[in-house]
Amino acid sequence: MIVAGNWKMFPGPDPAALAARLAGITGVDVIVCPAYVALARCVEAGLTTYAQNVHWETEGAYTGEISAPMLLRLDVGGSLVGHSERRQYFGETDAGVARRAQTALEAGLGVIACVGETQEERDADDMETVLRIQVDAIRDACGVHDRLVLAYEPVWAIGTGRTATPEMAQEAHAFVKSLLDRPVLYGGSVKPDNADELLSQPDVDGALVGGASLDVESFASICEAAARSHS
């Protein structure tokens, strides 16, 4: 089981306090994805730390980006790629997401690659088509890589308080795994009160947590639910 906390553009909890709270939880790989300014502090606290994005070039005139070698120099372990907010607000494409993932993996980083459909796409019964296009791009670039993890995040459940039912999550995860046999995390308003039910689904291999990862106790509760689900 893997639980990753995406702090987005928030300061996030104190890394040392979080590390201390998580110390007694076993059977779960816990990852934090802070803003760039907090990467070093999270690493120093002993947390497995991923960036929120990574570029495909090692250096160059790419204002606002960060490269895999830069992350490695900070002892950062990996990066998210393709989060729905990057796709929605910054125009990231399937090809670009796949390129970021491929470069990060080749550099020795771990990758959590995000996929998911919008409400309009789900309403039009296009969920599988959208997921197939997104996952195929990642698979074609990266293959079945042992440091690659996928995250299914229905866009309509990101920051909205809406959550896929456990049955919906299971259906989507099983489909994604039929395309690329790698662990798949569920992301979409995961909270302590729904974590047990979501994480107990057979094809849900963990969670990508947004808002609930900004509080030490709520994030730890989700990590404990992950530990229970496969104990």
N, CA, C and O of each residue as an XYZ file, in Angstrom:
924
protein
N       0.845     -1.197      0.000
C       0.000      0.000      0.000
C       0.877      1.243      0.000
O       1.911      1.301      0.666
N       0.437      2.228     -0.762
C       1.156      3.495     -0.877
C       0.171      4.612     -0.577
O      -0.936      4.627     -1.115
N       0.562      5.542      0.272
C      -0.239      6.735      0.515
C       0.648      7.944      0.252
O       1.681      8.115      0.900
N       0.245      8.778     -0.697
C       1.004      9.972     -1.050
C       0.176     11.207     -0.728
O      -1.004     11.280     -1.072
N       0.793     12.166     -0.075
C       0.119     13.413      0.251
C       0.594     14.531     -0.649
O       1.778     14.866     -0.658
N      -0.325     15.113     -1.408
C      -0.009     16.218     -2.312
C      -0.399     17.524     -1.632
O      -1.581     17.833     -1.483
N       0.617     18.290     -1.218
C       0.356     19.526     -0.482
C      -0.018     20.686     -1.394
O      -0.411     21.749     -0.915
N       0.099     20.492     -2.696
C      -0.261     21.529     -3.675
C       0.443     22.842     -3.321
O       1.586     22.806     -2.866
N      -0.196     23.993     -3.514
C       0.459     25.264     -3.222
C       0.042     25.753     -1.826
O      -0.478     26.854     -1.649
N       0.300     24.870     -0.840
C       0.062     25.184      0.562
C       1.352     24.905      1.342
O       2.156     24.073      0.921
N       1.557     25.591      2.471
C       2.773     25.330      3.251
C       2.861     23.896      3.746
O       3.952     23.332      3.820
N       1.727     23.302      4.084
C       1.740     21.930      4.578
C       2.096     21.868      6.053
O       2.466     22.877      6.654
N       1.983     20.680      6.636
C       2.302     20.511      8.055
C       3.802     20.576      8.308
O       4.599     20.542      7.371
N       4.180     20.670      9.575
C       5.584     20.647      9.941
C       6.163     19.262      9.615
O       5.661     18.262     10.126
N       7.189     19.183      8.792
C       7.709     17.867      8.387
C       8.180     17.011      9.554
O       7.960     15.800      9.562
N       8.825     17.626     10.538
C       9.311     16.849     11.676
C       8.158     16.273     12.484
O       8.214     15.122     12.920
N       7.110     17.073     12.685
C       5.941     16.594     13.430
C       5.245     15.464     12.675
O       4.796     14.487     13.273
N       5.164     15.611     11.365
C       4.546     14.554     10.564
C       5.366     13.274     10.623
O       4.813     12.187     10.791
N       6.673     13.396     10.485
C       7.539     12.214     10.531
C       7.402     11.496     11.867
O       7.379     10.266     11.913
N       7.311     12.256     12.954
C       7.176     11.650     14.268
C       5.849     10.905     14.399
O       5.795      9.822     14.983
N       4.784     11.486     13.855
C       3.456     10.855     13.950
C       3.380      9.580     13.113
O       2.692      8.630     13.485
N       4.088      9.560     11.981
C       4.032      8.404     11.084
C       4.967      7.283     11.503
O       4.903      6.184     10.952
N       5.829      7.546     12.463
C       6.913      6.607     12.774
C       6.410      5.228     13.181
O       7.076      4.231     12.903
N       5.263      5.147     13.827
C       4.782      3.850     14.292
C       3.902      3.103     13.316
O       3.425      2.013     13.629
N       3.675      3.666     12.134
C       2.792      3.040     11.148
C       3.629      2.158     10.229
O       4.577      2.629      9.602
N       3.276      0.883     10.153
C       4.040     -0.060      9.333
C       3.152     -0.635      8.230
O       1.925     -0.596      8.315
N       3.794     -1.163      7.204
C       3.076     -1.809      6.117
C       2.564     -0.865      5.057
O       1.808     -1.274      4.176
N       2.966      0.409      5.127
C       2.525      1.419      4.158
C       3.734      2.239      3.727
O       4.521      2.675      4.567
N       3.884      2.449      2.428
C       4.888      3.376      1.924
C       4.258      4.763      1.862
O       3.354      5.005      1.062
N       4.734      5.665      2.701
C       4.164      7.011      2.785
C       5.075      7.986      2.052
O       6.289      8.004      2.255
N       4.464      8.790      1.199
C       5.183      9.776      0.378
C       4.547     11.139      0.613
O       3.325     11.241      0.720
N       5.358     12.185      0.695
C       4.821     13.545      0.718
C       5.303     14.292     -0.522
O       6.437     14.120     -0.970
N       4.423     15.118     -1.058
C       4.719     15.903     -2.259
C       4.506     17.377     -1.926
O       3.451     17.933     -2.229
N       5.498     18.013     -1.306
C       5.346     19.409     -0.905
C       5.667     20.361     -2.050
O       6.131     19.949     -3.113
N       5.407     21.641     -1.807
C       5.874     22.672     -2.734
C       7.402     22.654     -2.763
O       8.040     22.162     -1.832
N       7.980     23.189     -3.826
C       9.427     23.112     -4.007
C      10.201     23.669     -2.813
O      11.254     23.139     -2.461
N       9.688     24.735     -2.185
C      10.420     25.378     -1.091
C      10.522     24.483      0.140
O      11.358     24.730      1.009
N       9.689     23.450      0.231
C       9.701     22.563      1.398
C      10.348     21.222      1.109
O      10.395     20.370      1.996
N      10.846     21.002     -0.096
C      11.437     19.706     -0.434
C      12.580     19.350      0.512
O      12.607     18.252      1.068
N      13.512     20.262      0.693
C      14.690     19.965      1.504
C      14.298     19.677      2.946
O      14.853     18.761      3.554
N      13.360     20.429      3.510
C      12.948     20.217      4.897
C      12.294     18.852      5.075
O      12.489     18.194      6.097
N      11.523     18.431      4.087
C      10.882     17.115      4.173
C      11.913     15.996      4.093
O      11.823     15.010      4.823
N      12.879     16.148      3.216
C      13.955     15.155      3.122
C      14.723     15.094      4.433
O      15.012     14.006      4.931
N      15.055     16.254      4.999
C      15.812     16.308      6.253
C      15.045     15.663      7.406
O      15.652     15.124      8.331
N      13.711     15.718      7.353
C      12.890     15.117      8.407
C      12.787     13.607      8.261
O      12.218     12.938      9.124
N      13.330     13.066      7.182
C      13.301     11.626      6.969
C      12.075     11.122      6.236
O      11.818      9.918      6.204
N      11.309     12.040      5.643
C      10.121     11.655      4.887
C      10.505     11.287      3.456
O      11.362     11.935      2.854
N       9.873     10.251      2.914
C      10.032      9.965      1.484
C       9.360     11.096      0.720
O       8.154     11.309      0.844
N      10.143     11.816     -0.068
C       9.696     13.086     -0.630
C       9.707     13.053     -2.153
O      10.705     12.693     -2.776
N       8.575     13.437     -2.735
C       8.450     13.578     -4.183
C       8.125     15.042     -4.497
O       7.495     15.739     -3.702
N       8.570     15.488     -5.671
C       8.167     16.800     -6.164
C       6.757     16.705     -6.751
O       6.214     15.613     -6.920
N       6.179     17.858     -7.056
C       4.848     17.886     -7.653
C       4.892     17.879     -9.179
O       3.862     17.721     -9.835
N       6.083     18.049     -9.736
C       6.248     17.987    -11.189
C       7.733     17.930    -11.504
O       8.561     18.236    -10.647
N       8.077     17.542    -12.722
C       9.467     17.484    -13.150
C       9.496     17.649    -14.668
O       8.625     17.145    -15.377
N      10.512     18.364    -15.152
C      10.613     18.622    -16.593
C      11.386     17.504    -17.283
O      12.078     16.712    -16.643
N      11.249     17.461    -18.611
C      11.932     16.391    -19.374
C      13.347     16.759    -19.783
O      14.088     15.888    -20.239
N      13.752     18.010    -19.639
C      15.124     18.402    -19.956
C      15.944     18.491    -18.669
O      15.403     18.744    -17.592
N      17.247     18.281    -18.795
C      18.109     18.332    -17.614
C      18.417     19.764    -17.189
O      18.689     20.013    -16.014
N      18.378     20.700    -18.123
C      18.561     22.117    -17.824
C      18.143     22.907    -19.051
O      17.925     22.335    -20.119
N      18.031     24.221    -18.901
C      17.684     25.042    -20.056
C      16.792     26.213    -19.683
O      16.531     26.475    -18.509
N      16.333     26.907    -20.710
C      15.513     28.107    -20.528
C      14.049     27.704    -20.372
O      13.237     27.900    -21.276
N      13.731     27.144    -19.222
C      12.372     26.665    -18.930
C      11.925     27.259    -17.594
O      11.852     26.564    -16.581
N      11.636     28.529    -17.614
C      11.294     29.266    -16.402
C      10.136     28.603    -15.654
O       9.106     28.271    -16.242
N      10.325     28.421    -14.361
C       9.287     27.836    -13.527
C       9.336     26.328    -13.428
O       8.555     25.737    -12.682
N      10.240     25.684    -14.168
C      10.342     24.223    -14.159
C      11.497     23.761    -13.275
O      12.322     24.562    -12.835
N      11.537     22.457    -13.026
C      12.622     21.853    -12.255
C      12.991     20.535    -12.920
O      12.127     19.836    -13.450
N      14.277     20.198    -12.890
C      14.745     19.017    -13.614
C      14.996     17.851    -12.672
O      15.114     18.027    -11.459
N      15.075     16.661    -13.248
C      15.367     15.467    -12.466
C      16.722     15.565    -11.755
O      16.798     15.227    -10.573
N      17.799     16.013    -12.424
C      19.071     16.128    -11.713
C      19.011     17.073    -10.516
O      19.662     16.831     -9.500
N      18.232     18.152    -10.634
C      18.078     19.075     -9.502
C      17.411     18.377     -8.319
O      17.823     18.551     -7.172
N      16.373     17.583     -8.612
C      15.684     16.855     -7.549
C      16.595     15.817     -6.914
O      16.593     15.648     -5.695
N      17.366     15.127     -7.728
C      18.278     14.117     -7.200
C      19.334     14.729     -6.288
O      19.741     14.108     -5.306
N      19.779     15.943     -6.606
C      20.767     16.606     -5.750
C      20.192     16.933     -4.372
O      20.936     17.073     -3.402
N      18.880     17.052     -4.291
C      18.217     17.296     -3.008
C      17.841     16.003     -2.292
O      17.254     16.042     -1.211
N      18.177     14.858     -2.888
C      17.785     13.544     -2.365
C      16.273     13.342     -2.393
O      15.723     12.593     -1.585
N      15.611     14.010     -3.324
C      14.185     13.788     -3.560
C      14.031     12.461     -4.303
O      14.804     12.159     -5.213
N      13.025     11.672     -3.908
C      12.908     10.319     -4.443
C      12.139     10.179     -5.724
O      12.268      9.164     -6.408
N      11.328     11.179     -6.079
C      10.508     11.048     -7.277
C       9.650     12.268     -7.500
O       9.912     13.338     -6.950
N       8.601     12.099     -8.328
C       7.741     13.223     -8.656
C       6.369     12.745     -9.107
O       6.223     11.675     -9.697
N       5.379     13.562     -8.817
C       4.103     13.440     -9.506
C       4.292     13.909    -10.942
O       5.162     14.738    -11.212
N       3.499     13.398    -11.854
C       3.381     13.983    -13.193
C       1.917     13.872    -13.619
O       1.216     12.933    -13.244
N       1.475     14.840    -14.403
C       0.158     14.757    -15.021
C      -1.005     14.972    -14.088
O      -2.119     14.552    -14.399
N      -0.785     15.622    -12.934
C      -1.923     15.885    -12.047
C      -2.984     16.660    -12.812
O      -2.667     17.467    -13.685
N      -4.250     16.408    -12.478
C      -5.350     17.020    -13.230
C      -5.265     18.535    -13.230
O      -5.680     19.175    -14.196
N      -4.728     19.127    -12.153
C      -4.609     20.583    -12.123
C      -3.546     21.070    -13.100
O      -3.675     22.155    -13.667
N      -2.498     20.279    -13.301
C      -1.500     20.630    -14.313
C      -2.107     20.538    -15.718
O      -1.848     21.383    -16.575
N      -2.905     19.514    -15.934
C      -3.551     19.359    -17.233
C      -4.581     20.468    -17.467
O      -4.659     21.038    -18.555
N      -5.374     20.766    -16.421
C      -6.482     21.712    -16.562
C      -6.018     23.158    -16.654
O      -6.476     23.904    -17.519
N      -5.102     23.561    -15.760
C      -4.743     24.975    -15.655
C      -3.499     25.360    -16.443
O      -3.305     26.532    -16.767
N      -2.655     24.378    -16.753
C      -1.385     24.693    -17.394
C      -1.207     24.001    -18.737
O      -0.118     24.019    -19.312
N      -2.268     23.395    -19.232
C      -2.277     22.877    -20.590
C      -1.375     21.687    -20.842
O      -0.979     21.450    -21.983
N      -1.036     20.925    -19.800
C      -0.178     19.770    -20.029
C      -0.933     18.699    -20.813
O      -2.105     18.426    -20.555
N      -0.244     18.112    -21.758
C      -0.845     17.135    -22.664
C      -0.447     15.720    -22.285
O       0.473     15.514    -21.494
N      -1.150     14.742    -22.856
C      -0.797     13.344    -22.618
C       0.641     13.063    -23.042
O       1.371     12.358    -22.345
N       1.043     13.609    -24.175
C       2.405     13.384    -24.663
C       3.430     14.018    -23.734
O       4.468     13.419    -23.452
N       3.148     15.219    -23.261
C       4.068     15.889    -22.350
C       4.181     15.179    -21.019
O       5.272     15.058    -20.463
N       3.056     14.711    -20.506
C       3.063     13.961    -19.244
C       3.899     12.690    -19.394
O       4.705     12.367    -18.521
N       3.707     11.985    -20.481
C       4.470     10.761    -20.726
C       5.964     11.056    -20.842
O       6.798     10.283    -20.369
N       6.290     12.173    -21.471
C       7.701     12.541    -21.631
C       8.331     12.874    -20.276
O       9.470     12.493    -20.007
N       7.592     13.581    -19.429
C       8.087     13.891    -18.085
C       8.325     12.597    -17.301
O       9.358     12.434    -16.652
N       7.358     11.682    -17.372
C       7.477     10.420    -16.647
C       8.685      9.619    -17.128
O       9.459      9.102    -16.323
N       8.835      9.523    -18.436
C       9.937      8.742    -19.004
C      11.289      9.297    -18.557
O      12.168      8.539    -18.145
N      11.454     10.614    -18.638
C      12.727     11.238    -18.270
C      13.029     11.033    -16.794
O      14.166     10.739    -16.425
N      12.007     11.190    -15.941
C      12.217     11.015    -14.500
C      12.629      9.590    -14.173
O      13.545      9.370    -13.380
N      11.958      8.626    -14.778
C      12.305      7.220    -14.538
C      13.718      6.913    -15.013
O      14.474      6.228    -14.325
N      14.069      7.413    -16.175
C      15.415      7.165    -16.713
C      16.499      7.777    -15.828
O      17.624      7.280    -15.775
N      16.146      8.865    -15.132
C      17.113      9.527    -14.249
C      17.248      8.824    -12.907
O      18.169      9.111    -12.143
N      16.334      7.902    -12.616
C      16.401      7.172    -11.362
C      15.367      7.595    -10.335
O      15.404      7.132     -9.195
N      14.446      8.465    -10.718
C      13.380      8.891     -9.814
C      12.201      7.927     -9.869
O      12.032      7.203    -10.850
N      11.396      7.918     -8.828
C      10.100      7.281     -8.890
C       9.089      8.237     -9.491
O       9.297      9.450     -9.486
N       8.003      7.702    -10.005
C       6.981      8.528    -10.653
C       5.591      8.065    -10.226
O       5.295      6.870    -10.224
N       4.747      9.023     -9.868
C       3.311      8.782     -9.728
C       2.639      9.547    -10.859
O       2.568     10.775    -10.827
N       2.148      8.824    -11.857
C       1.544      9.432    -13.040
C       0.025      9.416    -12.900
O      -0.579      8.364    -12.694
N      -0.578     10.584    -13.012
C      -2.005     10.741    -12.742
C      -2.834     10.666    -14.023
O      -2.450     11.203    -15.062
N      -3.969      9.994    -13.924
C      -4.924      9.904    -15.035
C      -6.329     10.050    -14.462
O      -6.557      9.807    -13.277
N      -7.262     10.448    -15.317
C      -8.636     10.564    -14.841
C      -9.502     11.368    -15.797
O      -9.006     12.136    -16.621
N     -10.814     11.172    -15.666
C     -11.779     11.796    -16.572
C     -12.524     12.944    -15.886
O     -12.625     12.986    -14.660
N     -13.038     13.860    -16.683
C     -13.871     14.946    -16.175
C     -15.311     14.458    -16.000
O     -15.665     13.359    -16.424
N     -16.128     15.297    -15.368
C     -17.535     14.952    -15.208
C     -18.220     14.817    -16.568
O     -19.024     13.910    -16.780
N     -17.895     15.726    -17.482
C     -18.510     15.683    -18.817
C     -18.148     14.399    -19.541
O     -18.992     13.798    -20.206
N     -16.900     13.976    -19.417
C     -16.465     12.746    -20.070
C     -17.132     11.522    -19.451
O     -17.500     10.589    -20.164
N     -17.290     11.521    -18.136
C     -17.991     10.404    -17.495
C     -19.449     10.378    -17.910
O     -19.992      9.314    -18.210
N     -20.099     11.558    -17.931
C     -21.510     11.625    -18.304
C     -21.740     11.152    -19.733
O     -22.806     10.630    -20.061
N     -20.721     11.341    -20.587
C     -20.829     10.910    -21.985
C     -20.391      9.453    -22.173
O     -20.248      8.987    -23.303
N     -20.179      8.741    -21.072
C     -19.716      7.343    -21.113
C     -18.369      7.186    -21.802
O     -18.097      6.178    -22.453
N     -17.519      8.227    -21.640
C     -16.202      8.196    -22.278
C     -15.074      7.907    -21.290
O     -13.903      8.085    -21.624
N     -15.409      7.467    -20.087
C     -14.366      7.247    -19.090
C     -13.280      6.304    -19.603
O     -12.093      6.618    -19.510
N     -13.676      5.155    -20.142
C     -12.680      4.181    -20.578
C     -11.857      4.703    -21.750
O     -10.658      4.440    -21.831
N     -12.484      5.433    -22.646
C     -11.745      5.995    -23.782
C     -10.692      6.979    -23.298
O      -9.547      6.938    -23.747
N     -11.076      7.866    -22.384
C     -10.140      8.859    -21.851
C      -8.997      8.181    -21.114
O      -7.832      8.519    -21.321
N      -9.328      7.228    -20.258
C      -8.287      6.534    -19.508
C      -7.357      5.753    -20.424
O      -6.147      5.711    -20.201
N      -7.923      5.136    -21.454
C      -7.088      4.379    -22.390
C      -6.077      5.293    -23.076
O      -4.904      4.937    -23.191
N      -6.510      6.453    -23.529
C      -5.601      7.384    -24.216
C      -4.496      7.847    -23.265
O      -3.323      7.880    -23.636
N      -4.879      8.205    -22.038
C      -3.898      8.709    -21.082
C      -2.909      7.622    -20.652
O      -1.701      7.852    -20.611
N      -3.434      6.442    -20.335
C      -2.564      5.357    -19.872
C      -1.694      4.831    -21.006
O      -0.522      4.523    -20.790
N      -2.243      4.725    -22.201
C      -1.452      4.236    -23.331
C      -0.242      5.131    -23.592
O       0.839      4.639    -23.916
N      -0.425      6.453    -23.451
C       0.692      7.374    -23.671
C       1.810      7.104    -22.664
O       2.987      7.099    -23.023
N       1.440      6.883    -21.418
C       2.430      6.605    -20.375
C       3.074      5.245    -20.599
O       4.291      5.105    -20.482
N       2.262      4.241    -20.923
C       2.790      2.895    -21.149
C       3.748      2.870    -22.337
O       4.808      2.247    -22.270
N       3.380      3.542    -23.415
C       4.229      3.531    -24.605
C       5.578      4.188    -24.335
O       6.592      3.790    -24.908
N       5.588      5.200    -23.457
C       6.838      5.903    -23.155
C       7.668      5.186    -22.101
O       8.897      5.198    -22.162
N       7.001      4.562    -21.133
C       7.700      4.067    -19.939
C       7.720      2.557    -19.806
O       8.613      2.007    -19.162
N       6.749      1.876    -20.403
C       6.646      0.435    -20.212
C       6.205      0.094    -18.803
O       5.720      0.951    -18.064
N       6.382     -1.181    -18.436
C       6.013     -1.637    -17.090
C       7.242     -1.448    -16.203
O       7.984     -2.394    -15.935
N       7.442     -0.219    -15.756
C       8.647      0.148    -15.012
C       8.409     -0.050    -13.523
O       7.338      0.279    -13.012
N       9.410     -0.589    -12.824
C       9.190     -0.928    -11.409
C       9.132      0.296    -10.495
O       8.742      0.171     -9.334
N       9.512      1.474    -10.990
C       9.384      2.687    -10.167
C       8.192      3.544    -10.595
O       8.043      4.681    -10.147
N       7.352      2.994    -11.458
C       6.180      3.720    -11.943
C       4.939      3.287    -11.177
O       4.648      2.096    -11.063
N       4.216      4.266    -10.656
C       2.920      4.063    -10.019
C       1.922      4.977    -10.726
O       2.267      6.091    -11.119
N       0.704      4.513    -10.887
C      -0.349      5.332    -11.472
C      -1.285      5.817    -10.373
O      -1.397      5.194     -9.317
N      -1.950      6.925    -10.631
C      -2.979      7.410     -9.713
C      -4.215      7.735    -10.533
O      -4.168      8.552    -11.453
N      -5.329      7.083    -10.186
C      -6.596      7.404    -10.824
C      -7.268      8.493    -10.009
O      -7.627      8.286     -8.850
N      -7.435      9.660    -10.627
C      -8.087     10.775     -9.950
C      -9.203     11.311    -10.837
O      -8.949     12.091    -11.755
N     -10.438     10.896    -10.567
C     -11.550     11.476    -11.318
C     -11.569     12.988    -11.107
O     -11.680     13.459     -9.975
N     -11.463     13.735    -12.180
C     -11.306     15.189    -12.066
C     -12.482     15.811    -11.323
O     -12.323     16.815    -10.628
N     -13.654     15.218    -11.469
C     -14.845     15.749    -10.817
C     -14.823     15.559     -9.300
O     -15.686     16.089     -8.600
N     -13.849     14.811     -8.789
C     -13.745     14.595     -7.347
C     -12.528     15.294     -6.737
O     -12.224     15.082     -5.564
N     -11.829     16.122     -7.517
C     -10.638     16.790     -7.028
C     -11.025     18.126     -6.412
O     -11.464     19.036     -7.115
N     -10.861     18.243     -5.103
C     -11.146     19.495     -4.411
C     -12.602     19.882     -4.373
O     -12.927     21.029     -4.066
N     -13.496     18.945     -4.680
C     -14.925     19.266     -4.728
C     -15.684     18.711     -3.535
O     -16.836     19.075     -3.297
N     -15.032     17.825     -2.786
C     -15.735     17.137     -1.715
C     -16.476     15.905     -2.196
O     -16.915     15.092     -1.383
N     -16.624     15.751     -3.516
C     -17.267     14.565     -4.075
C     -16.230     13.443     -4.173
O     -15.058     13.693     -4.454
N     -16.658     12.248     -3.947
C     -15.770     11.087     -3.989
C     -16.429      9.982     -4.796
O     -17.635      9.757     -4.693
N     -15.636      9.304     -5.592
C     -16.164      8.132     -6.282
C     -16.589      7.095     -5.241
O     -15.949      6.958     -4.199
N     -17.656      6.374     -5.522
C     -18.018      5.279     -4.636
C     -16.919      4.216     -4.706
O     -16.176      4.163     -5.686
N     -16.809      3.379     -3.688
C     -15.812      2.304     -3.761
C     -15.965      1.448     -5.013
O     -14.975      1.000     -5.591
N     -17.209      1.222     -5.427
C     -17.454      0.412     -6.631
C     -16.952      1.126     -7.888
O     -16.381      0.492     -8.775
N     -17.164      2.441     -7.967
C     -16.667      3.209     -9.107
C     -15.143      3.202     -9.139
O     -14.535      3.043    -10.198
N     -14.535      3.374     -7.974
C     -13.079      3.355     -7.913
C     -12.537      1.995     -8.340
O     -11.584      1.920     -9.115
N     -13.137      0.931     -7.841
C     -12.691     -0.409     -8.188
C     -12.795     -0.656     -9.695
O     -11.877     -1.209    -10.302
N     -13.909     -0.247    -10.290
C     -14.096     -0.437    -11.737
C     -13.015      0.283    -12.527
O     -12.430     -0.289    -13.446
N     -12.748      1.531    -12.173
C     -11.750      2.310    -12.903
C     -10.354      1.745    -12.702
O      -9.574      1.673    -13.652
N     -10.028      1.341    -11.472
C      -8.700      0.802    -11.189
C      -8.468     -0.503    -11.939
O      -7.389     -0.729    -12.486
N      -9.475     -1.352    -11.960
C      -9.330     -2.617    -12.683
C      -9.090     -2.360    -14.167
O      -8.295     -3.054    -14.801
N      -9.780     -1.362    -14.721
C      -9.588     -1.049    -16.134
C      -8.187     -0.512    -16.386
O      -7.525     -0.924    -17.339
N      -7.724      0.415    -15.527
C      -6.376      0.963    -15.702
C      -5.334     -0.153    -15.633
O      -4.395     -0.176    -16.430
N      -5.494     -1.070    -14.691
C      -4.536     -2.172    -14.560
C      -4.576     -3.121    -15.757
O      -3.579     -3.773    -16.067
N      -5.725     -3.197    -16.427
C      -5.790     -4.032    -17.631
C      -4.967     -3.435    -18.764
O      -4.576     -4.138    -19.696
N      -4.705     -2.128    -18.677
C      -3.914     -1.438    -19.701
C      -2.428     -1.399    -19.344
O      -1.566     -1.496    -20.218
N      -2.140     -1.256    -18.046
C      -0.757     -1.162    -17.581
C      -0.701     -1.745    -16.175
O      -1.276     -1.188    -15.240
N      -0.012     -2.857    -16.034
C      -0.023     -3.607    -14.779
C       0.963     -3.011    -13.777
O       2.058     -3.531    -13.560
N       0.536     -1.907    -13.178
C       1.297     -1.252    -12.128
C       0.349     -0.878    -10.990
O      -0.862     -0.830    -11.205
N       0.860     -0.612     -9.791
C      -0.021     -0.185     -8.709
C      -0.789      1.079     -9.085
O      -0.268      1.953     -9.777
N      -2.027      1.162     -8.621
C      -2.874      2.314     -8.918
C      -3.426      2.877     -7.608
O      -4.090      2.174     -6.847
N      -3.142      4.146     -7.361
C      -3.654      4.846     -6.190
C      -4.966      5.535     -6.551
O      -5.181      5.910     -7.703
N      -5.842      5.699     -5.557
C      -7.057      6.482     -5.785
C      -6.857      7.889     -5.236
O      -6.413      8.064     -4.101
N      -7.186      8.887     -6.048
C      -7.116     10.275     -5.612
C      -8.406     10.992     -5.938
O      -8.859     10.972     -7.083
N      -8.992     11.615     -4.956
C     -10.239     12.342     -5.196
C     -11.021     12.493     -3.909
O     -11.935     11.715     -3.636
N     -10.657     13.514     -3.101
C     -11.334     13.790     -1.829
C     -11.275     12.595     -0.876
O     -12.272     12.237     -0.247
N     -10.081     11.981     -0.779
C      -9.877     10.922      0.207
C      -9.771     11.559      1.584
O      -9.009     12.505      1.781
N     -10.537     11.038      2.537
C     -10.568     11.564      3.897
C     -10.552     10.399      4.883
O     -10.785      9.255      4.492
N     -10.278     10.679      6.162
C     -10.283      9.591      7.143
C     -11.597      8.819      7.184
O     -11.599      7.615      7.438
N     -12.726      9.507      6.935
C     -14.014      8.814      7.069
C     -14.405      7.978      5.861
O     -15.372      7.220      5.936
N     -13.676      8.092      4.735
C     -13.981      7.212      3.600
C     -12.801      6.330      3.199
O     -12.914      5.516      2.282
N     -11.669      6.492      3.883
C     -10.453      5.788      3.473
C     -10.580      4.278      3.616
O     -10.152      3.539      2.728
N     -11.161      3.803      4.720
C     -11.250      2.354      4.927
C     -11.991      1.671      3.786
O     -11.543      0.648      3.267
N     -13.132      2.247      3.400
C     -13.957      1.615      2.370
C     -13.276      1.656      1.010
O     -13.305      0.675      0.268
N     -12.660      2.792      0.682
C     -11.985      2.908     -0.612
C     -10.774      1.977     -0.680
O     -10.570      1.287     -1.679
N      -9.978      1.964      0.378
C      -8.721      1.218      0.351
C      -8.912     -0.282      0.492
O      -7.973     -1.050      0.283
N     -10.121     -0.703      0.844
C     -10.385     -2.141      0.953
C     -10.711     -2.786     -0.389
O     -10.825     -4.009     -0.477
N     -10.864     -1.972     -1.440
C     -11.162     -2.531     -2.763
C      -9.946     -3.273     -3.308
O      -8.820     -2.812     -3.124
N     -10.144     -4.408     -3.974
C      -9.015     -5.266     -4.346
C      -8.005     -4.636     -5.295
O      -6.825     -4.985     -5.249
N      -8.443     -3.705     -6.164
C      -7.512     -3.107     -7.116
C      -7.095     -1.689     -6.741
O      -6.480     -0.991     -7.547
N      -7.427     -1.259     -5.522
C      -6.987      0.045     -5.023
C      -5.743     -0.191     -4.170
O      -5.819     -0.801     -3.104
N      -4.611      0.293     -4.644
C      -3.320      0.000     -4.018
C      -2.821      1.119     -3.111
O      -1.662      1.125     -2.694
N      -3.707      2.062     -2.812
C      -3.314      3.168     -1.957
C      -4.080      4.414     -2.336
O      -5.083      4.353     -3.046
N      -3.593      5.553     -1.850
C      -4.324      6.804     -2.042
C      -3.374      7.941     -2.362
O      -2.251      7.996     -1.861
N      -3.849      8.858     -3.215
C      -3.196     10.140     -3.440
C      -4.090     11.171     -2.760
O      -5.194     11.452     -3.228
N      -3.611     11.727     -1.660
C      -4.430     12.539     -0.766
C      -4.108     14.015     -0.964
O      -2.940     14.404     -0.982
N      -5.146     14.834     -1.112
C      -4.962     16.272     -1.263
C      -5.132     16.998      0.055
O      -4.238     16.983      0.901
N      -6.286     17.639      0.229
C      -6.509     18.487      1.394
C      -6.281     17.802      2.724
O      -5.768     18.415      3.659
N      -6.654     16.540      2.818
C      -6.502     15.825      4.088
C      -5.043     15.560      4.443
O      -4.751     15.165      5.572
N      -4.125     15.768      3.509
C      -2.706     15.562      3.821
C      -2.077     16.792      4.463
O      -0.919     16.754      4.878
N      -2.838     17.886      4.546
C      -2.297     19.121      5.129
C      -2.393     19.120      6.647
O      -1.825     19.999      7.297
N      -3.090     18.166      7.219
C      -3.237     18.036      8.663
C      -2.584     16.730      9.106
O      -2.864     15.672      8.542
N      -1.726     16.801     10.101
C      -0.965     15.630     10.527
C      -1.881     14.483     10.915
O      -1.680     13.352     10.472
N      -2.890     14.762     11.741
C      -3.738     13.688     12.245
C      -4.597     13.065     11.144
O      -4.745     11.844     11.097
N      -5.163     13.886     10.262
C      -6.021     13.324      9.218
C      -5.199     12.490      8.244
O      -5.648     11.435      7.797
N      -4.002     12.956      7.913
C      -3.159     12.190      6.999
C      -2.709     10.886      7.650
O      -2.708      9.834      7.010
N      -2.326     10.959      8.921
C      -1.916      9.742      9.624
C      -3.068      8.753      9.712
O      -2.848      7.545      9.616
N      -4.291      9.238      9.894
C      -5.457      8.350      9.965
C      -5.657      7.592      8.656
O      -6.014      6.414      8.659
N      -5.423      8.280      7.535
C      -5.546      7.617      6.238
C      -4.433      6.575      6.069
O      -4.679      5.491      5.540
N      -3.240      6.889      6.505
C      -2.134      5.921      6.454
C      -2.454      4.696      7.317
O      -2.150      3.567      6.930
N      -3.059      4.914      8.469
C      -3.460      3.793      9.327
C      -4.551      2.951      8.679
O      -4.566      1.727      8.814
N      -5.468      3.618      7.970
C      -6.496      2.865      7.240
C      -5.861      2.001      6.155
O      -6.288      0.869      5.929
N      -4.846      2.534      5.488
C      -4.136      1.753      4.474
C      -3.456      0.543      5.091
O      -3.461     -0.542      4.510
N      -2.877      0.725      6.257
C      -2.229     -0.396      6.936
C      -3.235     -1.460      7.322
O      -2.956     -2.653      7.198
N      -4.411     -1.040      7.792
C      -5.464     -2.002      8.164
C      -5.983     -2.771      6.973
O      -6.308     -3.953      7.085
N      -6.065     -2.105      5.825
C      -6.725     -2.708      4.668
C      -5.990     -3.926      4.148
O      -6.604     -4.798      3.532
N      -4.701     -4.004      4.379
C      -3.928     -5.141      3.878
C      -3.134     -5.817      4.977
O      -2.089     -6.415      4.721
N      -3.638     -5.721      6.214
C      -2.935     -6.349      7.336
C      -3.345     -7.812      7.452
O      -2.864     -8.520      8.337
